């Protein structure tokens, strides 16, 4: 254990790790700060859930409509008093430029009407969920994917089979009422994409860079400092490679925890999710552009968040293991990084080189590099090549087992390799 601790202390000899960690955290905070202009508008949802709860049902809609109509009546009473006009919606009021030409309304009155407009948006979406989700045909989505990517034969049959399974899940989703839950309006705020596609994706690639640097630093420390002949000259010395692997894993986990912990702490201190932590991740309010998020399981937002974090941890250990195996063969940190980058690029390109009529194209998509490319779509419908119910679990388990074997092979090989 003493040697393991000694190996871990060697991370202090690489200030670049600390510099990059601080820089990445600063970048993430800047990205989060750049999206705060919606912060106050998003607080309106908290007042709605406090009053009506987050579950949308007939009684909730009746109460919601009564409240909205009452507030709209107050707005029209004020408008009629000031301008002799009335409006069908708060949006119509805000679109009327005459209301801004003179000091007819105080800033507080205008702010209240803007708040009513936000409430109006939530109500209009809530009453239209049944109609919108009644038009969604999952099998048609699968056929569209087949057409888009030009799939045929066995590949097309596989996609149809997966979307038929998803159609069953979609029917269960509607039966459970998972889509009928209030959340920040995706078409306005796009908070799901911002958190998972922007913030999480940035963290994933930042941790990937740090993991490669950490693994190569530990594996090649003696070679970089020209002390390999002394360190590996004894039988126990050759077993230092196991201590280095242990140190790489531990430090990688620590760095990942710090980066994710600090970034998410800042994120959730800026954006108040306290009222929506338990809403289903398949809520219709999350829909952004033309995409509805359809999860394979009935997961709440907080469950989805922790599931994504777990995937990130497993994938980053896999990336670290890949780099460590490369570093046991190549004794140069820069070349290790370059080889890892080539593997990364090759993993992204490989599916596009596969025949479109064979299931082999799906096998090449079960890659941790592709898995983390779209963290906002984990455990969900996400296109032809990775809409499999257990895609994430299979990918992580297979690659974890593969890397465990390769690490064992490379460490044993290192014990017998030339150290000069």
DRENVORO-475588 format. One record per residue (C-alpha): residue in one letter; x, y, z. Coordinates in steps of 0.02 Angstrom, whole numbers, plus 32768, in hexadecimal, padded with zeros to 4 digits. Layout:
BEGIN
aXYZ;...
END
This chain:
BEGIN
x800080008000;x809280748023;x80CE80637F6F;x802080887F2F;x801A81287F95;x80C781557F56;x808C813E7EA4;x7FF381AB7EC3;x806482367F07;x80BC823B7E5E;x8028829A7E19;x807183337E70;x80FF832B7DF2;x808483557D66;x804184057D82;x7FED83FF7CD7;x7F6683907D24;x7F3B84137DA6;x7F4484A17D29;x7ED184497CAF;x7E5884177D39;x7E4884CB7D74;x7E3C850A7CC1;x7DB3848E7C95;x7D4E84BB7D2F;x7D5F85737D04;x7D2585517C51;x7C8D84F07C90;x7C5E857A7D08;x7C6C85FA7C7C;x7BFA85907C0D;x7B7A85837C9A;x7B84863D7CBE;x7B6586617C06;x7AB886117C11;x7A76866B7CAB;x7A0786E47C49;x797886647C5B;x7992864D7D15;x790886C07D54;x788A86847CD1;x78A985D07D06;x787785FA7DB9;x77C3860D7D7E;x77B785507D71;x77DB85417E2A;x774685AE7E55;x76D785467DE1;x770D84A07E2E;x76F784EA7EDD;x764585147EB1;x7611847E7E46;x769A83FA7E56;x76FA83B77DC0;x7682832B7D8A;x760C835E7CFF;x755D83137D0A;x74AB834C7CEE;x7494839C7D99;x753D83F27D8E;x7511843A7CE3;x7469847A7D23;x74BF84D47DB3;x754B85117D43;x74CF85577CC4;x746D85AF7D4D;x750C85FF7D91;x754A86327CE5;x74A186797CB2;x749A86DE7D53;x754787277D36;x751C874C7C80;x747F87A57CBB;x74E688127D30;x755B883E7CA0;x74CB886F7C2F;x747A88D77CB7;x751D89367CC6;x753189477C09;x747E89847BF4;x74988A057C7B;x75388A477C29;x75178A337B6E;x746289F77B5C;x74A689587B0C;x749588A17B3B;x74FC880D7B00;x74DC87547AE8;x758687267B2D;x761687747B8D;x768087547AF2;x760E87C67A8C;x7625884E7B0F;x76E288407B08;x76E088437A4A;x767F88E77A48;x7706896B7A34;x768E89F47A6D;x76A089B47B1E;x775789E97B20;x774D8A937ACE;x771B8AF47B69;x77248AD67C23;x767A8A837C28;x76B789F57C93;x773689EB7D1E;x77C889737D10;x777989047D94;x76D788FA7D31;x773588CC7C94;x779A88497CF3;x76F887FE7D37;x76B287F27C87;x775287A17C48;x774187257CD6;x768D87057CA0;x76CB86E47BEF;x773E865C7C34;x76AD860F7C96;x764986177BF5;x76CF85B47B9A;x76CC852C7C1E;x760E85227C17;x7605851A7B58;x7684848D7B52;x762E842E7BDF;x7584842D7B88;x75D183F67AE2;x7634835F7B1F;x75B182DC7AF6;x759C831B7A44;x765783287A28;x7683827C7A6C;x75EE822D7A14;x76418259796E;x76E982087998;x77028163793C;x779E810A7979;x779F808C78EA;x779D811C786E;x7832816678C9;x789080C278AD;x786280C177F4;x789F817477E6;x794681427834;x795780B377B8;x7933812A7728;x79A881B17769;x7A3F813D7778;x7A1780CF76E2;x7A0C802E7746;x79D07F8C76FB;x79CF7ED0771A;x79FD7E9577C8;x7A2A7F457803;x797F7F8977D4;x79297EF47828;x798B7F1478C9;x79587FCB78CC;x78A17F9E78B0;x78AA7F20793D;x78F57F9D79B6;x78748022798C;x77E77FA2799F;x78287F827A4F;x7832803D7A6D;x777D804E7A33;x77497FD87ABF;x77AB80407B3B;x775D80E07AF4;x76AF80997B13;x76E280737BC7;x772881247BD7;x7681816F7BA7;x762280F57C15;x768E812C7CA8;x767581E47C7E;x773282017C7C;x772182837BF4;x76A682E67C5F;x771D833A7CD7;x775483EF7CE1;x780984197CBB;x786684AF7C75;x782284CA7BC5;x789E84767B51;x787184DA7AB6;x7898857B7B14;x791F85527B92;x796884AD7B4F;x79A884857BFE;x79B783CA7BE0;x7A2B83E77B4D;x7A89846F7BA8;x7AAD84037C40;x7AD0835D7BEA;x7B04838A7B38;x7B6784267B62;x7BA4841C7C16;x7BB3835F7C26;x7C0083457B7A;x7C8283C97BA2;x7CA983737C47;x7CB782C97BF0;x7D3A83047B75;x7D9583677BFA;x7D9F82CD7C6A;x7DD282657BD4;x7E6782D87BB7;x7E9682D57C70;x7E8382177C78;x7EFA81FD7BE6;x7F7982747C32;x7F6A82217CDE;x7F7F81707C99;x8014819B7C2C;x806382017CB9;x8060816F7D33;x808F80E97CB4;x8122814A7C6C;x815D81AC7D04;x8201814C7D14;x8222814F7C5A;x8203820A7C51;x827A82257CE3;x82FD81A57CA7;x82F0813D7D47;x82A5809F7CFA;x8344803A7D0E;x8343805A7DCA;x828780497DE6;x826F7FA87D83;x83127F4E7DA6;x82C67EDB7E2D;x82397E5B7E29;x81CD7ECC7E96;x81FC7F5F7E2B;x81AD7F0D7D94;x810B7EFD7DF7;x81047FBA7E0C;x809B7FBA7D6F;x80097F787DD6;x801F80067E53;x8021807F7DC3;x7F7E803A7D7F;x7F3080497E2B;x7F6F80FC7E3D;x7F2E81297D90;x7E8080E97DB8;x7E7A813F7E61;x7EB881E77E23;x7E4781DF7D8B;x7DB181C17DFD;x7DE782517E6C;x7DFC82CB7DDC;x7D5582957D92;x7CFF82B17E39;x7D4A835E7E50;x7D1F83977D9F;x7C6E83537DA0;x7C4F83867E56;x7C85843B7E44;x7C3284537D9B;x7B8A840B7DD1;x7B9184687E77;x7BA1850B7E17;x7B1C84D77D99;x7A9784AB7E1A;x7ABF85447E83;x7A9985AE7DE9;x7A01854F7DAA;x797F85177E29;x794984647E03;x790484437EB1;x785084377E73;x787183C67DDD;x78EB83437E1F;x786682BC7E21;x781082DF7D7B;x781E82547CF7;x78AB826F7C7C;x782F824D7BEE;x77C882E87C16;x777C833A7B7C;x77BD83E17BBB;x786F83A87B97;x784C839E7ADD;x78C884097A7D;x78AB843479C6;x785E8396797C;x78A9831879F6;x784582CB7A83;x78AF82747B06;x787081C17B15;x78CD815D7B99;x78D480A07BA2;x78AC80A67C5C;x783C810E7CCB;x78C6817B7D15;x78B9821C7D76;x792C82AD7D4F;x7998828A7DE9;x79A481D17DBE;x79D681FD7D0C;x7A5982767D4C;x7AAB81F37DBB;x7AA081717D30;x7AFC81E67CB9;x7B80820A7D3D;x7B99814F7D55;x7BB081377C99;x7C2F81C47C98;x7C9481737D24;x7C9880CA7CCF;x7CC581137C25;x7D50817F7C6B;x7D9E80E77CC0;x7D93808E7C19;x7DE981217BC3;x7E6E81247C49;x7E8A80697C34;x7E9E807C7B78;x7F2081047B92;x7F79809D7C18;x7F8780077BA3;x7FCD80767B1A;x804880C27B95;x808D80177BC8;x80C180017B12;x80ED80B37ADF;x8162810D7B57;x813981BD7B1F;x80A7821F7B66;x808D82897ACA;x808481F17A59;x800E819B7AD4;x7F9982307AC7;x7FA682307A09;x7F80817579FD;x7EEB81887A71;x7EAA82177A03;x7EBA81A7796A;x7E57811E79C0;x7DD3819F79EE;x7DC381DB793A;x7DC3812A78F5;x7D3580FA796C;x7CCA8189792C;x7CEF81627876;x7CE080A4787B;x7C2180957875;x7C1A810077D7;x7C8F8085777F;x7C237FEC77A3;x7BA87FA17725;x7AF77FE5773B;x7AA57F3C7726;x7B007EDF77B1;x7AEF7EDC786F;x7BAA7EF8787E;x7B867FB27872;x7B317FA9791C;x7BC27F4A796B;x7C387FD9793F;x7BC080537993;x7BD47FFC7A3C;x7C6980677A67;x7C8780D17B03;x7CC1815F7A92;x7C1981607A37;x7BBB813E7AD8;x7BF281E37B28;x7BDC82497A8A;x7B2682747AB3;x7B0F82697B71;x7A6682C07B60;x7A2482237B09;x7A65819C7B7D;x79E281167BA6;x797081617B20;x793F81577A6A;x79D5819C7A0E;x79D381687959;x79EF80CD78F2;x7A9880937933;x7A85809A79F0;x79CC80907A1A;x79E07FED7A78;x79927FD77B23;x7A337F9D7B75;x7AAC7FFB7B04;x7B0280577B92;x7B0D7FC07C04;x7B4F7F4C7B7B;x7BCE7FCC7B3F;x7C147FEF7BEC;x7C167F397C24;x7C697EF77B86;x7CEC7F7F7B81;x7D0D7F757C3C;x7D2C7EBA7C2B;x7D987ED67B90;x7E017F5A7BE6;x7E147EF07C83;x7E5C7E667C15;x7ECC7EDD7BB3;x7F0D7F307C51;x7F377E857C99;x7F8C7E537BF7;x7FEE7EF67BE6;x802A7EF57C9B;x80687E417C8A;x80B97E6A7BE5;x810D7F017C32;x815E7E947CB8;x81BC7E367C30;x81DE7EC67BB9;x82837F217B9D;x828D7FBA7C0F;x831D800E7BB4;
END
